[in-house]
Amino acid sequence: MISEPEMTGDFAPTDSREVMDGFGSEPAGGSGKHRPWLWALGGAVMATALWAGAFFLYGLGDRRPDLHGYRLDKNPCPSLRLKSLGAAIGPREKADTGPRFLNHAALDQARCFISLRPTGAVDQPGKGWSINYGVGVTVSLHKESDPGAEFEALRQVTDTGIDPEAKLETVPNLGERAYLLTGDDGSSELRVREGGAVFSLNLYVFTQYMGDGPDEQPDGEPEVPKASAYHSAMISDMRDLMATLNH
C-alpha cells in the first residue's frame, strides 16, 4: 500500500506580499486590499479544466490495463510443455482441452487440464492403489478492467472455497505480484499477475483405487506426496509459459 509521504521539518510562513507582488495589487487610488479568493477561484477553475481534459482523454477509472505484450492467439493447451514438472514427476499425457478457450473484447482466457504419468506407471494398471498427478493451467488476459484488486482479494480462496488456513508464500521476481497458495488438501497453486495478465498453475496429487467392484473395501492407502515438494518446478514451468505467450 502506498502511504502519504511523511512531511518533516518546519515551514516558515510565506510573505503574501512576495507571492502577490505585481499580480494582485489594486490600481493606484484603490483601497490597496488584496483579494486572495480571486486567486483561489482562478486556481480552482484551472484545476477543473485540467481534470476535465484528463477525464475526456482517459475516463475515470476506465483506463485499459497493460498486457505487457501477452497474447492468446490460439489455444495454448495442446502445445503446453511443463518440462520441469515432467522431469520431476513424469511425462504429460494428452491434455483435456475441450471448449475452454475464450476470445472476447473484454477477456481472452484459456484453461487446460493435463495429467502427468508418474515414472514407472504402466498403461493398464492392475488392482490396487495408484498415485495420480494433475496440472491445471489458466491464462486470463483482462483487456478492459484491471484485475489487481480481485487478484489480491482472492489470496485465501482455493478451488475448494475460502481457506483462511491456506499457506501463502510470496514469490519474488515473477511478474508484478506472485504467490504460492497451499491448501489443506495438499494441493498447490502458483498465481502471477502482470498488468492485465493473470496466470495460474495448480498441481493436484491424489490417490485412486482400482478394484473389482464398488463394494470392495480397499485398505493400505498410500501416503500422498505433498505438492509443495514441486514448487521449484512449478515456478520454472510458469516462467516458461509466460515467455511463450509474450510476443
N, C-alpha and C positions, 0 to 999 in steps of 0.2 A: 504494500500500500504506500502510495506517495503521500507524504505529510506536508503540511505547510512549512516552508523554510523558517528556521529559527532566527529570530531577529535579536541581535545582541548589540550592545553599545548604546551610547546616549546620542540623541539627535538635538542639535542646537536649534532654537526657534529661528525661523526664517523671517527676515525683514520684508514685510509685504510691499514696502516701497521699492525694493530692488526688483521684485518679481513684476510689479505692475508698471514700473517706470517706462514712460514712453508709449504705453499701450492703453492704460485705463484712466488717464488723467482727464479731468474736466477742462474744457477750454477756458482761456483767460476770462475772468469776470464771473465764472461759475462758482458753485458752492465749494468746490475743492474736495468733495467727498467721493470716495471710490464706491463702485457698485459691484462687489465681488460676485453677487448672484448672477450677473450677466455673463461672467466668465464661466461659472459653473453650468449655466444653461447652454452656453455655446459648446462646452466640452461634452455635455450630455447629448446634444444634437449630433456632434461629430461621431461620438461613440456609437450612437444608434444607427447612423448612416453606415458605418463600417460593419457593424454587426449584421445589418440587413443585407449588405452586399455579400458577406460570407454565407449567410443563410441561403441567399439566392444561388450562389455557386455550389455549395456543398450540402445544403439541407441541414436539419437539426437532428443529430444522432443518426444520420442516414448515409454515412459515407461507406462505400463498399470496402470490405476487408481486403487486405493484401494477401494474395495467394502465393506469393514468393516463387512464382514460376511453376507451381504444381498443376498438373493437368491429368484428367481422366478421359483420354480419347477413346478408350475401349476398356472392356472388362479385363483387369489385370490378373484375375484368379487363375486362368489356365497356365500362365507363364510365371506365376509366383514361385520364387526359388526356395527360400528357407534353408540356405546352405548350412548355417551354424546349428540350428536345431536338428537338421537332418544328420549332421555329423555326430551330434551328441546323443541322439535317440535312435534314429533310423530313417530310411528314405521315405519320402512322401508317397502317399497313394493318390489315386485320382481325386481331384478337387470336386467337392459337391458345389458346383456353381449355381445352377438353377437360374431363375429370373431375379437375380439380385444385383442388377446394375441399373442405376438411375441417372439419367441426364435431364436436368431441369434448369430453367432460367435462374432459380434461386439456389439449387443444390445439385451437385454431382456426387454420387455415392456408389461405392462398390462393397459388397460383402462376400467373403469367402469362408468356407469351412474345409479344412484339409486334415485328413487322417495321416498319422505317421506310423509306419510299421516298425516296431522295435527290432533291433538287430537280433537275429536268431529266430524270429517268428516264422511260422510256416503258413502256406496259403490256406490249408484246410486243417485248422487246429482240432484236436480231439476234445474229449470231455474234460471239464475242469475249469479252473480259473485262468483268466488272462488279464494282463495289464494293458490298457489302451491309452493312446495319446491323441489328442485332437487340438488343432490350432484354428482359432477364429480370427479373421482379419477384417477390419472395417476402415475404409478411407472415405472421409467426408470433406468435400470442398464447398464451403459456405460462400456463396458469391454475392449475397445481398445483405446479410446481417452478420455482425461479429459474434463468434461463438465463445469469446473469452469468459464472460460471466457464467454461462452454462457449464463450461469446462471446469471452472472452479467449484461450482455448486454440486457437481456430481462426484466429488472426490471420494465420498464414502458410499457410493452406490455401485454394487456389483450386479452380475447377471441374476442373482437370486433376490435382489432388493437392497434396501438400505442396511448397511452393515457397519454400525459405529465401532465395532471391534476390529474391523479390517486394518491390516498393517499397511501403512503408507510410507513409501520411500521416494525421496526426490532423486531424479536422475539428472546430473549436470551435463552441460554441453550437448544437449539434444533438443533441437527446436528452440522455441522460446520458453516453453514450460513442458516438463515431462516428469512423470512419476510412475512407480510400480505399485500396484494395489494387490495385496494378497488376502484372499478371503478365508473364512474359517473352514471352507471345504478343501483348502489346499491349492485351489487354482490361483493363477497369477495373471494379471493384466497390465500391459505396458501402454500408457496413454501419452500422446505427444500432441502439442498444439504449436503451430507456427502460422501466425496471422489467422486467416480464414480456413486453413487446412488442419484437420484433426485426424489423427491416426490412432488405431487401437489394435493391439495384438494380444490375444488371450491364449493361454496354454492350459488345457484341461488334462488331468490324469485320473483315470477311473478304472475300476475292475469290472469284468464281465464273466459270468459263469455259463458254460456250455454244458447242458445236461440232457438227459433223455426225455424229461417232461417237466411240466410246471409244478408237480407235486414232489419232485426230488429235493431233498434237503441238503444244500451244499454246506460244506464245512472247510475249515482251513483257509479262509480268505486271506490272500497275501496282503502284506502291508503296501500301501500306495506310496510311491515316491513323491516327495514334495516338489511342486513346480518351481519353487524358489531355487532349487539346485540348477535351474537352467536360465536364470536371469541374465547372465552374461551373453548367452546365445540369443536370447530374445532381443536384447539391445542391439547386438550385431546385425540380426536379420531386419530389425526396424530401420537401422541406418541404410541397409541395402535397399529396402523397399522405398524409402524416401528419395534416395538418389535415383532410383529407376523412374519415379514419377515426376522428377524435376526436370523441366525442359528449358 
